[in-house]
Amino acid sequence: MREGHLFSLFMHLLQEYTLTPDALVPPTSHVLLELLELLDLQMQRHAWLLSVPPSRQHLPAQALSPNLLDHLAALDYRSVVALLNDRRTSGPFGLVMWLTRTFKRQLFDVNQFMTFDAVLERAVIRTYDRCLRDVREALVAHVGEARRDALLSVTRAHQRRGLRLLARLRSTLPQLRKDDALPTVVCAQYAPELQLMMLGLDGVRLRGPVLDVGCGQDGRLVRHLHEQDVQAFGVDRLVQPGDRLFEGDWHDLAFESGTWSFVVSHMAFSNHFRHHHRHVTPETRRYAGTYRRLLRSLQPGGIFAYTPSLPFVEALLAEDEYVVTTLPNADPFGFTHVTRLR
């Protein structure tokens, strides 16, 4: 993660919790940046270890660069400790949640099909909460070389807890054999025009309200439609919440019957449904239930447009309730429009 981007994210976090950047003198700002880089480094190590067979996963002999440890151990740390003492900033709704969100994003960058449920999210939150508490204690209780050694111990302990989290994440992909490396299946964002083309909606004048299920981190199609004066909303597990954009699991949405003129999902919901159906995972039944609820959330005459197609479930739809139109596109799996009749 680029230094400027990381620091701007942290400044945004501070503003949300009424701690202004003006209160941070330059040395303190650098300390906070180094602390975040320290934690971000551990998250990256944990995420990409998933691409290595478990028998080859190991803790590096040196968890952090000596220069970073020396820097953290030697700095005037009082402002950092004050921030870590403030649970608004360091607790579950501050840095801990930022770290959890970043960790999830890095995991999905490795393989988008991992299941990150509420139980696992709470485990990650507890892991980062403990890490920040341990960092605070290391800074308060030690000086000089002892402080450096204490910080090193904290990061190594954090790595060990991270490896246990990875083992739990692997269990959400039952198709993996015991010592398989996790295949890389990255998340990607696409231009709005390309999404509309792949969904068979280029040239179609969409009427609102439109729901984009799996809108991506930036909600690009939602923003594009809004610029076209179309009332549009998006939901995604990684999106930065904002106007018309909601962070969450598509399974948890309260789909009210007869709400949407269009529901769209480009390489998102149906892509995951296909994956779980193919591998016969415990999530398959859950996806089938959410698919039914999505269809019932359409207005009469409304369309659920998605790619890739889902022939194994589309064949089961009642012909007196839905019209299914499936056509090829540049993707080998094609796109589908399901129109609700009544």
C-alpha positions, -999 to +999 in steps of 0.1 A: +000+000+000+014+034-010+025+056+019+004+086+009-028+065+005-023+047+038-018+080+056-048+096+040-070+067+051-058+071+086-065+108+085-100+101+074-104+077+103-092+103+128-117+128+114-146+104+118-137+101+155-133+139+160-095+137+163-082+163+139-050+162+119-040+195+134-036+177+168-009+155+153+026+170+152+048+157+124+068+132+145+036+117+158+022+114+123+052+095+112+049+072+143+013+064+134+023+058+098+050+034+108+027+016+132+001+011+104+028+000+080+039-025+106+005-040+110-002-038+072+030-058+066+017-086+088-017-086+070+000-090+037+022-118+049-009-136+063-030-132+031-003-144+007+006-173+028-027-188+017-011-193-017+015-216-001+007-252+009+003-255+047+034-277+050+055-248+037+039-220+057+063-208+083+071-177+103+101-156+089+131-155+112+128-117+112+092-105+113+100-068+107+130-048+094+155-038+121+153-002+110+115-001+116+118-017+151+147+007+160+126+036+148+095+026+168+115+019+199+134+052+199+106+076+191+088+099+216+057+076+217+035+095+241+010+106+215+007+071+201+000+057+235-026+084+241-043+073+209-042+036+218-056+045+252-086+061+235-110+032+227-128+054+202-097+053+181-080+020+189-111-001+198-135-021+176-149+009+158-116+026+151-082+012+141-093-024+148-121-021+122-099-004+097-073-032+101-101-059+098-115-043+066-080-041+051-072-077+060-105-089+044-097-069+012-062-085+010-077-119+015-102-115-012-075-102-035-060-137-031-092-157-036-126-141-038-145-173-030-135-175+006-164-172+030-159-146+056-188-150+080-197-130+112-180-156+135-147-153+116-149-115+114-153-114+152-122-136+155-102-112+133-115-082+153-103-099+185-069-106+169-063-070+160-077-056+192-053-078+211-024-068+189-030-030+195-033-036+232+000-055+232+017-028+211+006-002+237+019-024+266+052-028+248+056+009+244+046+017+280+064-010+299+098-010+281+125+014+270+154+013+246+165-021+234+140-038+256+112-019+239+124-030+205+125-066+216+090-063+231+076-050+198+093-079+180+076-103+203+043-086+197+045-090+160+056-126+162+027-134+184+004-116+160+018-138+132+011-170+151-025-159+157-027-150+120-017-185+109-045-199+130-069-176+113-056-188+079-064-224+089-100-213+097-102-196+063-090-227+045-119-246+061-143-224+042-130-239+009-138-276+014-126-285-021-090-281-010-071-312-001-050-311+031-018-297+016-032-278-014-021-243-021-050-219-024-056-211-061-054-174-068-088-161-079-086-123-077-113-097-073-114-072-101-133-040-109-145-032-144-155-001-163-192+006-161-195+005-199-180-030-200-202-042-172-233-030-191-221-047-223-214-080-205-248-079-189-265-073-222-277-039-211-256-016-233-280+006-252-308-002-227-323+028-209-324+016-173-352+028-151-347+030-114-345+019-088-316-003-097-297-025-073-261-036-081-253-068-060-216-070-056-209-035-068-172-036-061-150-015-039-157+017-057-193+012-068-184+022-104-216+012-121-237+028-094-219+061-097-221+059-135-259+053-134-264+081-109-246+104-134-272+093-159-300+104-135-309+068-127-317+060-091-292+033-083-278+016-052-250-009-046-240-035-019-206-051-016-186-066+013-157-043+004-173-011-007-166+021+012-200+030+026-215+062+013-244+077-005-262+048-022-234+024-014-238-001+014-212-024+029-225-059+037-230-095+027-256-100+000-271-128+019-280-105+048-300-080+027-336-075+035-351-079+000-386-064+001-409-079-025-416-057-056-388-031-049-365-031-079-369-023-116-335-039-122-312-060-101-278-064-118-247-084-109-216-085-130-192-114-122-203-113-086-234-131-071-239-156-099-201-162-102-200-172-065-232-193-068-217-212-097-185-219-077-204-232-046-227-253-068-198-268-087-180-278-055-212-288-036-202-266-006-225-260+024-231-225+010-250-238-021-283-239-003-278-204+011-272-191-024-303-207-037-324-190-011-308-156-017-314-161-055-351-167-049-353-136-026-336-115-053-361-125-079-390-118-055-375-083-049-382-074-085-412-053-095-436-070-120-418-065-153-385-060-134-353-078-146-325-095-128-295-093-152-264-112-143-233-129-157-223-157-157-255-176-163-269-202-139-285-229-161-288-254-132-312-231-113-328-212-142-343-244-155-363-247-123-380-214-125-418-214-129-427-203-165-459-186-153-438-164-130-405-157-148-392-154-184-356-165-187-335-151-216-299-164-218-275-152-245-237-154-251-213-126-245-176-123-246-175-145-215-179-182-222-207-185-197-230-158-212-255-136-194-291-140-183-321-118-179-348-131-156-380-110-160-407-112-133-441-116-148-463-109-117 
